[in-house]
Amino acid sequence: MTRTIRKLFASARGLQRALNVFGPYLGAGITVRHLAPDFSEAIVEMKLHWYNTNYVGTHFGGSLYSMTDPMYMLLLMNRLGNEYIVWDKAASIDFLKPGKGKVTAHFVLSDEVVENIKTQTANGDKVLPEWAVDVLDESGEIVARVHKTLYVRRKRPS
């Protein structure tokens, strides 16, 4: 079953469509605006709606985190392929100012980072790469900064 699901979403276009109807994204009003065909970058946005605001009328913190949650894991899984185990290991979020209007997060996964991970995991060792992604408001100011740590290991041959 898992292999079939991964095949359906093996293309960036297929994965983008799936994420845009994924319950947690749909329910929070999160949209994947861009997913590079080679999985090297993604742009995710969320507009302010009545259903994703907090008590004081700004973006709900959980929704701000949700828009960033799976992206680096999904990008890296697709860049590395089925020979690797990739999991979210840890995350934290720093709320820097109230989020109003449309907010955007831009994720970049460079060839250099991917090659470095391949080198570090070549002998079956695990690696814990870290990223920070900023959630920006419409004026380009940082609303929140999310720190992500992934767990990556090359699978052992069966």
N, C-alpha and C positions, 0 to 999 in steps of 0.2 A: 504494500500500500504506500509506504513512504517513498519508495523508489518511483512509483507512478506519479505521485504528487510532485516530486522534484523534477521529473521529466516535463510535466505540464508547465512548470514555471522556470524552465531552463533558460528561456530567452528573457532578456531584459524587459521587453514589451509585455510578455506574459506575466512576469513577476510584478511589474508596475500595475497592470490591470487587477491582478489578484490583491495587491496591497490596498488599492483604492476601494475595494469592496470588503476588505477584511474588517470584521466586526469592531474591534477596538479603534481602528482608524476611522471607519465610517461613522461610528457613534460619537467620536470626538470632533468630527469635521476636518480630519487630517487628509491631505491630498499629496500624493507623490507626483510632483510636476515634471520631474526629469529623472530618468534612470539611463545612464550611458549604456550603449549596446555591449561594451566590454566590461561593464560593472565597475568602472573606475571612479564614477561619481554619481551622486544623487542629490536632488533638491526636493525638500519636503516643506509644505506650507500648511498653515492653519489660520483660518479667518475666525474672528471673534463672533460667536453666536450665543444666543440665550442658553443653549445646552452645554456650552463649554466654558462658562464663566464661573467665578467663585462668588462668594458672598458680597464682595466689594465691587463686582462688575469688571474684573480683569480676567485674563486667561487663567484657568484652573491649572495649578502646578502639575498635577498628574497628567494632564493633556500635553503640557509642554514637554514633559519627560517622554511620554508615549511617542511623540513625533520623532524622537531620536532613538528609541529603544532598539529596534532590530537592525538598523541600517548598516552599521559596520560589520556585524556578523553576516548579514546576507550578502553584502558586497564581497567580503573576503571568502565566504564559502564558494561563491560562484567564480572567483578568480583562482582559487586553489584547486577546485574540483573534488571529486569523491575520494581521493586518496588521503584526505585530511579530516580531522575532527576539529570543529570550530564551535565554541560555545561562548555565550556571554558569561563572564565570571563575576564582574563587579561594575557598579556604576554609582555616581553621585551627581547631584545637581546643585549648582549655586544660583539662586535667584537674585539678580542684580537690580532689576527695576520692574515695575508692573508692566505686564504685556497687554497691549491694547491693539485693536485692529488686526491686520494680517501679520503673522510672524513666519519666519523662514529659517530653515537650517540647511546648510550646504555641506555635504560629505565628500571627501576626496580620498581615494585610495591609490597612491602612486605605484608605478611599476617597481620603483626602488624599494618601497616598503614590502611589497609582495615578495620580491626576490630575497630580501633580507630574512623574511620569515621562512621561506623555503630553505635557505642556507642554515638557519638556526635549528630547524627541525629535521634536517636530513638524516640524522642518526637516531631518530625516534624521540629526541628530547622535546619537551614541551616548551612553549614560549608564551609569554603573557604581554602581548602588545597593548599599548595604551594610546588613546586618542582623546582630544578635547574638541567638542563641536559647540559653536556659538549659535544660539537662537536669537535672531535679529528682528527688530521691529521694522516698520516701513521706512523709517528714517535712517536705518542702518545701525541703530544703537543696540547694544547687547542687552537682551532681556534676561537670558539665562545662559550659563555655561555648563555643559554636561560632560563629565569625564567617564569614559568607557574603558574597561579592561576586558580583553578576550582571552580565552584559553585556546591554544592551537597546538596540535600534535599531529604528526604524520601517522597514519594507521599502520599497524603492524601487518606484514603479509600473512594471509591465512593459509 
